[in-house]
Amino acid sequence: MEAPWRQGGRGRGRVRPGHELAARSGAAARPPAPRGRGGVRAAAAGTIGEGASGECRVLPSTRAVGPRAGEPAKFDEIKKANQAAAKKLVEDQLSSSSDDDDEDAELKQGKILDKTFTIYTRQTDGDASELERTRQYMNEAFQSGAMTCLICIASVKRNQAVWSCCGCFCIFHLVCIQKWAKDSLFLVSSPLTDDEFGKKDYPWPCPKCRFEYKRSETPSRYYCYCGKVENPTVDPWLVPHSCGQICEREFKPSCGHKCLLLCHPGPCPPCPKMVTTTCHCKKAKPVPRRCSAKEWSCHLPCGQTLLCGQHACENPCHAGDCQPCPRVSKQRCICGRQTAERLCASPQWQCDQVCGKCLPCGNHTCERVCHAGPCGDCPRSGKRSCPCGKTKFTLPCTEDVPTCGDSCDKVLECGIHKCSQRCHRGPCEICRQEVEKQCRCGKHTKRMPCHKPYLCETKCTKIRDCQKHQCRRKCCSGNCPPCDQVCGRTLGCRNHKCPSGCHRGSCNPCPETVDVKCNCGKTVIKVPCGRERTIRPPKCKQLCSRPPTCHHSTQEKHYCHFGQCPPCCQPCQKTLTCGHLCPVSCHDEALVKQTGFHQSAGPWEQLSEPAFIQTALPCPPCEVPIPVECLGQHEVSPLPCHSAHPYSCKRFCGRLLDCQNHTCMKECHHVTKLNSSADGKKAGPECSQCEEECTKPRPAGCPHRCVLPCHPGDCPSCLQMLKIKCHCKLSVLYIECLKLTCADLKEKELLISCKNQCPKELPCGHRCKEICHSGSCPLNCSQKVKLRCLCKRLKKEVQCSKIQEGQVSLECDALCKEMKQKAYEIKEAEAKAALEEEKRRQQAELEAFENRLKGRRKNKRRKDEVEVEQSSWQKYKNLIMLPVFGVAVVMV
């Protein structure tokens, strides 16, 4: 991106004070950009590059110049555009790298759902509570195997053509629903005759909700959910079978608005638009409400006049018409003859009496039941027509109208000819005129009575819609009905044949069910026909009733099952030879492998699998524990009854030898007692003899051994010399072992000390003043040290221990603070002078550069010499530095 402020013109450019200048940062200056129309030269302000980690970063420019006056806003706009482009590039890289990650599948699904609901949630201020039903349908569309076609019982995949019912919104394969509609229409129209076929449009139902569709509504093409796009493409970032456009289907019930979600499965959510509406009774002020809930009640009494015209509605504000008046009053019937108590809501009622009033003719009476108003004229008065309607007669109401004697001339049922009889009462006869008639297929003609239909014997040879059979109807008009033959192909169950009409493609699954029973037959489940061979029998909760096959009188309780009963797990309880009962599980029916040798007849004979026979095994040896003492009388262990005899515990004998110091190391063995009063822990003649050296413990600190062999009693005193280092580990001392072992703590402290000063250093860095001693040195150092303030001007001698404990501190006085303030002011003046000098240097460099550019445009004219005036720092630096050095010397 080139800096927009580096624009050349005929006037000289000048850097305004206050604008920042970019540092060179040690890089070589870039050549000026080529001049375009208008003489514009631009220097690169920064480029967008890609780091080693793949992230986008902004590279600093090699050289930049501050913007001209009036252009900071334009610079900020370009800077923001660069930052937005870099951020978008990073987001695109991150999103593209996460598409292949299986762990982000749920995050991807959530993004698609949020994108689908965005337009709707904007209208509801983020409220998505009304979208739960639609969200459920969309989640099922994403989950593998969640959507299943109820016709073929197979999963609906993303790339398969589907059809959705508008009643229950269930999704089916397009091929399956087409076949279902065809079979349904065949079953309905199969009992119809040839004449009735095609005259009525019979509907076909949805397999799930039985919503009826017309024959013309049978789906033939694959559309998205909203019906806008045919054969929508498979997009991993859209809901399966969706086009990704806004749904725009009208809400149900219709409110004038359209669905705002993206193309989605399932029902559309309630309308989220805001409308201003009043309550049902129109008494309350209009309030803004959601269009889906615009009907509301103010809960005040309705007050509308009821149909009775006397009372007002007392129910709270409600929708629709008011309920009938619940009060009762006495009311007369329409004719006024009877009075009865009736609901006020139905004031008009008729009694069961015939009117019976005399008509104006005076010969007849009114035959109408209870009615209001006059009875009217006699129905037989005035001019009356003959049966054929050609002649009118004026006769008294007591006489019947005679026939006129003219021909009838009424159009017969054929619709072509007229009745040739004289005027007569009753229906006309059938048409008997002979006409030239053409058969229904149009291949033959024949002269015959008009009322008889003409059907020839020619059979239709057209192939029906099943593409297998001919029509074979006599005198077919060309509108061949669907094939009326039954399919009859063997279904996948291998037990039944297809009951549907002859059709193309594979047959539907078998509709029959088969009972699968448990062994006892009390538990039954129904499974689709053909699956009874692969499905597991049901689990029966009834107990098995088979008798036991072992020596026990009853078997353990277990549920009904197929095959043999499980092995008996009850204790055997047979009496063994030792008198105990056998505690192991029952072994009357154990499976034993046959070990008989089989001579093969030749190399061609295959080895047979080992055979197992069921036989009763003998009871195992008795395992009842019996306490038995070992040979050396060390322990009493419980041993199994079948092997209960004295044993060796494998331990050392452990009896005390004659030396009174060691024990017998032989393995546990039998020992003969010398007399009855002898101790049981003493060694006997079978024990070993002691041949060890004396191992009695020496006094504490004595490292020497006893010079005598193993003996009873105490050992003699040790007279050898010990070589040992002092406490400070610098001197070697020789001390008698007896003195060192018999001395107490104070005496040992004096014996081991070399009587020299301790060489250890204290934590403060000074040497310990004590004589050679044990343990850590005391921390109360008495050495004198110098203590200074923070500015190092004041000093004071104090004891080292007080400094370590923090009891003494030396703070700066007023003079120290004054000197520190003067040093800060001098430093600030130096920084300010350096900044001004840098600005002057850059100004001079810029003017020199512009003079060089100007010289090139004037055909190598002399360059303008730019005098660089000395800065204030160069003029007065000597006057400033001398006081600074003086202050520094004073502080030191």
Buried (B, 14 or more C-beta within 10 A) or exposed (E): BBBBBBBBEEEEBEBEEEEEBBEEEEEEEEEBBEEEEEEBBBBBBBEBEEEEEEEBEBEEBBBBBBBBEEBEEEBEEBBEEBEEEBEEBBEEBEEEEEEEEEEBEEEBBEEBBEBBBEBBBEBBEEEBEBBEBBBEBBEBBBEEEEBBBBBBEEEBBBEBBBBBBBBBBBBBBBBBBBBBBBBBBBBBBEEBEBEEBEEEEEBBBBBBEEEEBEBEEBBEEBBBBBBBBEEBEEEEEBBBBBBBBBBBBBBEEEBEBBBBBBBBBBBBBBBBBEBEEBBBBEEBEEEEBBBBEBEBBBEEBBEEEBBBEEBEBEEEBBEEEBEEBEEEEEBBBBBEEBEEEBBBBEBEBEBEEBBEEEBEBEEBBBEEEBBEEEBEEBEBBEEBEBBBEBBEEEBEBEEEBEBBEEBBBBEBEEEEBEBBEEBBEEEBBEBEEEBEBEBBBEEBEEEEBBBEEBBBEBEBEEEBBBEEEEBEBBBBBEEBBBBBEBBEEEBBBEEBBBBBBBBEEEBBBBEBEBEBBBBBEEBEBEBBBBBBEEEEBBEBEEEBEEEBEBEBEEBBEEBBBEEEBEBBEBEBEBEBEEEBEBBEEBBBBBEEEEEEEEEEEEEEEEEEEEEEEEEEEEBEEBBBEBEBEBBBBBEEEEBEBBEBEEBEBEEBBBBBBEBEBBBBEBEBBEBEEEEEEEEEEBBBEEBBEBEEEBEBEBBEEBEEEBEEEBBEEEBEEBEEEBEBEBBBEEBEBEBBBBEBBBBEEEEBBEBBBBEEEBEBEBEEEBBBBEEBBEEEBEEEBEEEBEBEBEBEBBEEEBBBBBBBEEEEEBEBEEEBEEBBEEBEEBEEBBEEBEEEBEBBEBBBEBBBBBBEEBBEEEEEEEEEEBEEEEBEBEEEBEEEEEEBEEBEEEEE
